[in-house]
Amino acid sequence: MKTLRLLTILALGGGLAAGVTWSSNERSWFVRAEVTPAAVPADRTPLYYRDPSGAPFWSAAPKKNDHGQDYLPVFDDDRAAAAPKPAQAASSRKILYYRNPMGLPDTSPVPKKDPMGMNYVPVYEGEEVDDGTVKLSPGKIQRTGVKSEPVERRAIHVAVKAPGTIQLDERRVSVIAMRAESFVQKVADVTTGTRVKAGQPLMEIYSSAVASAAAEYLATITSKTTGGVEVYGRGSRQRLVNLDVPEQVIAEMERTRVAPVTVHWSAPRDGIVLERSAIEGMRANPGDVLFRIADISLVWALVDVAERDLGNVAVGQGVTVRARSYPDRVFSGRIAVVYPQVNRDTRTVRVRIELANPDAALLPDMYVDADIDTADPAPVLAIQDSSVLDTGTRQAVLVDKGAGRFEPREVKLGRRGGGYIEVRDGLADGEAVVTSANFLIDAESNLKAALKGFAEGAPPASEPGHAAGEHK
């Protein structure tokens, strides 16, 4: 009795919870001790705490259950302080085999140690399930960072990227050229790069051909005796139009009935002067370009799309364009033309995108990068691309069945884009799939299959010859 009392005192003083039990079979008392939170080493931090009764309850901090018992800590090695269990309960579980503690495909029917001196881990009956799932403990799930996400329907955004340059809209460029021999009398204060408005004066021109046509037209419309004046007058006026005399100059002649010595030429549209060749006093021959003016309120982005992406590109699709000069600014437009020719050297197809340019930020020959959104507006079943385990010949995901069980399942995939992949077969809407640490679970599944194969091929533990060989 004194010995029993002394053991009890030592157990309580050393951080052990001691209990005295009478064994009716052996007609004796024995002491059982279990680790309490007071015996947790100071240099180890528990992952979490679990209910000492074995109920599926956990806590992130120390606490007590409804019976006043302290929750037991669970450490990195996945082994918690043991809860009190009857001796018969532990012995009732049958050990199937022992597996390598380092995860190697090596098993033994009897206890043994690996070359590093670590004990092989027992695998009990009931831990192996033939339903194709992998079971992980809560500690391993928390430690490896396993995360799951339900399968949902969403639109897959497949962005086609293409580089290109800004070009002028061919329909918004005007050229001022003489149609008869002329002399430049005066040039307005307009230079290359100047913004001009429609009707703004550019220069004064003297041309003998224009002066002769103007005098003839005035003589015709002022004559009272010439027969067929109306028809002849229309012909004279048309001659002025053919010489490209501005309409406002002709209207001023009809109002004042005076033929001007020089003709004022003005800008035909709003835009920027791209070229000025006119110099005061110069002679301009027919066809000489004196001014070139372009309206850049609408420009083209000509981009080169790879041949493999051509099937996803169509006229009318929305495009986001970023200029390298303005990395934080986005320009929106739509595809206007897909040119019907493939560049045989670069294997690309040119695509024209029309862009609004109200502040003239986009300039000709500026480099741009286009993102063509080829998304199908119809939502499809999709999962994160990190969920897929791709071996090259098959694609699979891990379905979270709950309670720490994960089922490998083969799937058929479709389009990819925006971090998601279309699932065409293998999953149902609402099922949860693992999005992170799935490679670790897949390795656990492969290890389980390998261990099972080794266990089925291993001799029974009752064979004396094999058992003796294991201990050598």
C-alpha positions in Angstrom: 0.0 0.0 0.0 2.9 2.4 0.8 4.4 1.7 -2.6 1.1 2.4 -4.3 0.8 5.7 -2.5 4.3 6.7 -3.3 3.8 6.0 -7.1 0.6 8.0 -7.1 2.4 11.0 -5.5 5.3 10.8 -7.9 3.0 10.6 -10.9 1.1 13.6 -9.8 4.2 15.6 -9.1 5.8 14.7 -12.5 2.9 15.9 -14.6 1.2 12.5 -14.9 -2.5 11.9 -14.2 -2.6 8.6 -12.3 -5.5 6.3 -11.7 -5.9 3.1 -9.6 -7.8 0.2 -11.1 -8.7 -3.2 -9.6 -8.3 -6.1 -12.0 -10.8 -8.8 -11.1 -9.0 -11.3 -13.4 -5.6 -10.9 -11.8 -6.9 -10.1 -8.3 -4.5 -7.1 -8.1 -4.4 -3.3 -8.2 -2.4 -1.5 -10.9 -1.6 2.1 -11.6 -2.2 3.6 -15.1 -0.7 7.0 -16.0 -1.4 9.3 -18.9 0.1 12.5 -20.2 -1.7 15.7 -19.3 -1.1 19.1 -20.8 1.2 19.9 -17.9 3.7 17.4 -19.3 3.9 19.1 -22.7 7.6 19.9 -23.4 8.3 23.6 -23.5 10.2 23.4 -26.8 7.3 21.9 -28.7 4.2 23.7 -30.0 1.0 21.7 -30.5 -0.8 22.0 -33.8 -4.2 21.8 -32.0 -6.0 20.1 -29.1 -8.5 17.2 -29.4 -11.1 15.9 -27.1 -9.6 13.3 -24.7 -12.7 11.0 -25.0 -12.0 10.5 -28.7 -15.1 12.5 -29.8 -14.6 14.5 -33.1 -14.0 17.8 -31.4 -10.9 20.0 -31.8 -9.7 23.3 -30.4 -6.9 25.8 -31.4 -6.2 26.6 -27.7 -6.2 24.5 -24.4 -9.7 23.9 -23.0 -11.7 21.3 -21.1 -14.6 19.1 -22.3 -18.0 18.8 -20.6 -16.6 16.3 -18.1 -13.8 18.7 -17.0 -11.1 16.8 -18.8 -8.3 18.7 -20.5 -8.1 18.5 -24.3 -5.0 16.6 -25.5 -2.3 18.3 -27.6 -1.5 17.1 -31.2 2.1 17.7 -32.4 3.9 17.7 -35.8 4.4 14.0 -35.7 0.7 13.5 -35.8 0.7 11.7 -32.4 -1.5 13.2 -29.6 -1.2 12.4 -26.0 -3.1 9.2 -25.6 -6.6 9.2 -24.2 -7.5 6.6 -21.6 -8.5 3.4 -23.5 -9.3 0.0 -22.1 -6.4 -2.5 -22.5 -8.7 -4.8 -24.4 -9.7 -2.2 -26.9 -6.1 -1.7 -28.1 -5.5 -5.4 -28.3 -8.7 -6.0 -30.2 -7.4 -4.2 -33.3 -5.6 -6.5 -35.7 -2.3 -5.3 -37.3 -2.2 -6.0 -41.0 1.5 -5.1 -41.5 4.1 -2.5 -40.7 5.1 0.2 -43.2 8.2 2.2 -43.7 8.1 5.4 -41.5 9.7 7.4 -44.3 7.0 6.5 -46.8 9.1 4.1 -48.9 7.3 1.1 -50.5 8.7 -1.3 -48.0 6.5 -3.3 -45.6 7.1 -6.0 -42.9 4.7 -8.5 -41.3 6.5 -8.1 -38.0 7.9 -5.1 -36.1 11.3 -3.9 -37.3 13.5 -0.8 -37.6 14.7 1.0 -40.7 18.4 1.7 -41.3 18.1 5.0 -39.4 16.7 3.2 -36.3 13.1 4.4 -36.7 10.3 1.9 -35.9 8.1 0.8 -38.7 4.5 2.1 -38.4 1.7 -0.4 -37.8 -1.2 -0.4 -40.2 -4.4 -1.7 -38.4 -7.4 -3.5 -39.9 -10.0 -1.0 -40.9 -7.5 1.7 -41.9 -7.3 0.3 -45.4 -10.5 1.1 -47.4 -11.2 -0.4 -50.8 -13.5 2.4 -52.0 -10.6 4.1 -53.8 -10.4 7.1 -51.5 -7.5 8.5 -49.6 -8.0 9.3 -45.9 -5.9 12.0 -44.1 -5.9 12.9 -40.5 -6.9 16.5 -39.5 -3.3 17.2 -38.5 -1.9 16.3 -41.9 -4.7 18.3 -43.7 -3.8 21.3 -41.6 -0.1 20.9 -42.0 -0.1 20.4 -45.7 -2.5 23.3 -46.4 -5.2 21.3 -48.2 -7.9 23.5 -49.6 -11.1 22.6 -51.5 -13.5 24.6 -53.7 -16.9 23.7 -55.0 -17.3 23.2 -58.8 -19.3 26.1 -60.3 -20.5 27.3 -63.6 -18.8 30.4 -65.0 -17.7 32.0 -68.3 -14.3 31.0 -69.5 -12.3 34.0 -70.6 -9.7 33.0 -73.1 -7.5 36.0 -73.9 -5.6 36.1 -77.2 -2.6 38.4 -76.9 -1.1 40.1 -80.0 1.4 42.9 -80.6 0.9 45.6 -83.2 1.2 49.3 -84.1 -1.1 52.3 -84.5 -1.9 53.3 -88.0 -4.0 56.1 -89.5 -7.5 55.5 -90.7 -7.1 55.6 -94.5 -10.5 57.1 -94.8 -9.5 60.2 -92.7 -6.5 61.4 -94.6 -6.7 64.4 -97.0 -4.2 65.7 -99.4 -4.0 69.2 -100.9 -2.4 69.2 -104.3 -2.7 71.5 -107.3 -4.4 70.4 -110.5 -2.8 73.1 -112.6 0.4 75.0 -112.6 0.3 77.4 -109.7 2.4 79.8 -107.6 2.3 80.0 -103.8 1.7 83.6 -102.9 1.4 83.2 -99.1 1.4 80.4 -96.5 -0.4 80.6 -93.2 1.3 80.0 -89.9 0.8 76.3 -90.1 3.6 73.7 -89.8 3.9 70.0 -89.6 2.2 68.8 -86.4 -0.1 71.7 -86.1 -3.8 71.0 -85.3 -6.2 72.6 -87.8 -9.9 72.9 -88.0 -12.0 72.4 -91.2 -12.1 75.7 -93.1 -9.0 77.2 -91.5 -6.9 79.1 -94.1 -3.7 77.4 -95.2 -2.3 79.4 -98.2 -3.0 81.8 -101.1 -2.5 80.4 -104.7 -2.2 82.2 -108.0 -2.9 80.1 -111.1 -3.5 81.4 -114.6 -5.7 78.4 -115.3 -7.9 79.2 -112.3 -8.1 82.9 -113.1 -9.1 82.2 -116.7 -11.8 79.8 -115.6 -13.1 82.2 -113.0 -13.3 85.1 -115.6 -15.1 82.9 -118.0 -17.7 81.8 -115.4 -18.4 85.4 -114.3 -18.8 86.5 -117.9 -21.3 83.8 -118.5 -23.4 84.4 -115.5 -23.5 88.2 -116.0 -24.2 88.1 -119.8 -27.8 89.0 -120.9 -27.4 88.3 -124.6 -25.7 84.9 -124.9 -28.1 82.2 -125.7 -28.3 79.2 -123.5 -26.6 81.0 -120.7 -27.8 78.6 -118.0 -26.4 75.5 -119.6 -23.1 77.2 -120.6 -22.8 78.6 -117.0 -23.0 75.2 -115.5 -20.2 74.1 -117.7 -18.0 77.0 -116.7 -18.6 76.4 -113.0 -17.8 72.7 -113.4 -14.4 73.8 -114.9 -13.6 75.6 -111.6 -14.7 72.5 -109.6 -12.4 70.3 -111.7 -9.5 72.6 -110.9 -10.3 71.9 -107.2 -11.2 75.5 -106.4 -12.8 75.5 -102.9 -16.6 75.7 -102.8 -16.6 78.8 -100.6 -14.4 80.7 -103.2 -16.9 79.9 -106.0 -19.8 81.0 -103.8 -18.0 84.3 -103.0 -17.5 84.9 -106.8 -21.2 84.4 -107.4 -22.1 86.8 -104.7 -19.7 89.6 -105.5 -19.4 89.0 -109.3 -15.6 89.6 -108.9 -12.9 87.2 -110.0 -10.2 87.0 -107.3 -6.5 87.4 -108.3 -5.4 84.8 -105.8 -7.4 81.9 -104.4 -7.5 81.1 -100.6 -7.0 77.4 -99.9 -8.3 76.1 -96.5 -8.2 72.9 -94.5 -10.7 70.3 -95.8 -11.1 68.6 -92.3 -10.2 68.7 -88.6 -6.9 67.0 -88.0 -3.1 67.3 -87.7 -0.8 68.5 -90.4 1.3 65.5 -91.3 3.2 67.1 -94.1 3.8 70.7 -95.4 5.6 71.2 -98.7 4.2 74.7 -99.5 6.8 77.5 -99.4 6.0 81.1 -100.2 6.9 82.0 -103.8 7.4 78.4 -105.0 5.9 77.1 -108.2 3.7 74.1 -107.8 3.3 71.7 -110.7 0.1 69.7 -111.2 0.1 66.8 -108.8 2.5 68.3 -106.3 1.3 67.7 -102.7 1.4 70.9 -100.7 -0.3 69.7 -97.5 -1.3 66.3 -96.0 -3.8 66.4 -93.1 -5.1 63.5 -91.1 -8.0 63.2 -88.6 -6.7 61.0 -85.7 -9.8 61.0 -83.6 -10.2 57.4 -84.8 -7.2 55.3 -85.5 -6.4 51.7 -86.3 -4.4 49.2 -84.3 -3.0 46.6 -86.7 -2.0 43.5 -84.7 -0.6 40.2 -85.6 -2.5 37.2 -84.3 -0.8 33.8 -84.2 -2.3 31.3 -86.7 -3.2 28.8 -83.9 -5.5 31.5 -82.3 -7.2 32.5 -85.5 -10.2 30.2 -84.9 -11.1 32.1 -81.7 -11.0 35.5 -83.4 -14.0 37.1 -85.2 -15.2 40.5 -86.4 -17.0 42.4 -83.7 -15.2 41.0 -80.7 -14.1 43.4 -78.0 -10.4 44.2 -77.6 -8.4 45.9 -74.9 -5.4 47.7 -76.1 -2.5 49.0 -74.0 0.1 51.3 -75.4 3.7 50.9 -74.2 3.9 54.6 -73.7 0.9 54.6 -71.4 1.1 51.3 -69.4 -1.6 52.3 -66.9 -4.1 53.3 -69.5 -6.5 51.0 -71.4 -8.1 51.7 -74.8 -11.2 49.8 -75.8 -12.2 48.9 -79.4 -13.6 46.2 -81.6 -12.3 44.0 -84.4 -13.2 45.6 -87.7 -11.4 43.4 -90.2 -9.5 40.1 -90.2 -7.2 40.2 -93.2 -7.6 37.2 -95.5 -3.9 36.3 -95.7 -1.4 34.5 -93.5 2.2 35.7 -93.3 4.2 32.6 -94.3 7.3 33.8 -92.5 5.8 34.6 -89.1 2.6 32.4 -89.4 0.5 35.3 -88.2 -2.7 37.0 -89.5 -3.2 40.7 -89.4 -6.2 42.0 -87.6 -7.5 45.6 -87.7 -9.0 47.1 -84.5 -10.7 50.5 -84.6 -9.9 52.7 -81.5 -11.4 56.0 -80.4 -8.7 58.5 -79.9 -10.4 61.8 -78.7 -7.3 63.2 -77.0 -4.9 62.2 -79.7 -2.8 60.1 -77.3 -2.3 57.3 -79.8 0.1 58.3 -82.5 0.9 56.6 -85.8 3.5 53.8 -85.6 3.2 53.6 -81.8 3.7 50.1 -80.4 0.7 48.5 -78.6 -0.4 45.2 -77.1 -3.9 43.9 -77.7 -5.9 41.4 -75.5 -8.7 39.9 -77.5 -11.5 38.6 -75.3 -12.8 35.4 -76.9 -15.0 34.4 -74.0 -18.2 32.5 -74.6 -21.0 34.2 -72.8 -22.6 30.9 -71.9 -21.3 29.7 -68.5 -19.8 26.2 -68.3 -18.7 23.9 -65.4 -15.2 25.0 -64.5 -12.5 24.4 -61.9 -9.3 26.1 -61.0 -6.3 25.1 -63.1 -4.4 24.2 -59.9 -6.9 21.4 -59.3 -5.8 19.3 -62.2 -3.3 16.5 -61.9 -2.0 16.1 -65.5 0.2 13.1 -66.3 0.3 13.9 -70.0 -2.0 11.0 -71.0 -4.8 11.6 -68.4 -6.2 14.4 -66.3 -7.6 13.8 -62.8 -8.8 15.8 -59.8 -9.2 15.0 -56.1 -12.8 15.2 -55.0 -13.2 16.1 -51.3 -15.7 13.6 -49.9 -15.6 15.1 -46.4 -14.3 13.6 -43.1 -10.7 13.7 -44.4 -11.4 11.4 -47.4 -10.4 12.3 -51.0 -11.4 10.5 -54.1 -9.1 10.6 -57.3 -11.3 11.0 -60.3 -10.5 11.2 -64.0 -12.0 14.2 -65.9 -12.2 15.5 -69.5 -11.2 19.1 -69.9 -12.0 21.8 -72.4 -11.0 25.4 -72.8 -8.6 27.2 -70.4 -8.5 30.8 -69.5 -8.5 33.3 -66.6 -7.1 30.7 -64.2 -10.0 28.2 -64.8 -10.5 25.1 -67.0 -13.8 23.9 -68.5 -14.8 20.4 -67.2 -16.7 18.5 -69.9 -17.1 15.2 -68.1 -16.3 13.6 -64.7 -17.7 16.2 -62.2 -21.1 17.5 -61.1 -22.1 21.0 -60.2 -21.5 21.6 -56.5 -18.9 18.8 -55.9 -15.8 20.0 -53.9 -12.4 19.5 -55.5 -8.9 20.1 -53.9 -7.2 23.2 -55.2 -4.0 23.1 -53.2 -1.7 20.4 -51.9 -3.3 18.0 -54.4 0.1 16.6 -55.4 0.8 15.5 -51.9 -2.6 13.7 -51.6 -1.9 12.1 -55.0 1.5 10.9 -53.7 -0.3 9.5 -50.6 -2.7 7.7 -52.9 0.1 6.1 -55.0 1.9 5.1 -51.8 -1.2 3.5 -50.5 -1.7 1.4 -53.7 2.0 0.4 -53.6 1.8 -0.6 -49.9 -1.3 -2.6 -50.5 0.4 -4.5 -53.4 3.4 -5.3 -51.2 1.1 -6.4 -48.3 -0.8 -8.7 -50.5 2.4 -10.3 -51.8 4.1 -10.6 -48.3 4.0 -14.0 -46.4 1.8 -14.2 -43.3 3.4 -13.1 -40.0 2.7 -16.6 -38.6 5.3 -18.3 -40.8 8.2 -19.0 -38.4 10.9 -19.1 -41.1 10.0 -15.6 -42.4 9.7 -14.1 -38.9 13.1 -15.4 -38.0 14.6 -14.0 -41.1 13.2 -10.6 -40.3 15.0 -10.5 -37.0 18.4 -11.3 -38.5 
